[in-house]
Amino acid sequence: MSIVDIMLWPGTAICRMFGVDSEKDMGLIRSMFNMLVYLTVMLVVLWMFM
């Protein structure tokens, strides 16, 4: 498993959970889910250290 696969895993898992093919739309849905996951994680981390 490469680093890219690890970074894209949250979006892939969410797409699989919803039954959406993440390869059909060139990964745009997977990117959106990754952005939401990483945004939430980063906001929590920033909130903890501020």
Secondary structure, DSSP 4 states (H G I P E B T S, - for coil): --HHHHHHHHHHHHHHHHT--TTTTTTHHHHHHHHHHHHHHHHHHHHHH-
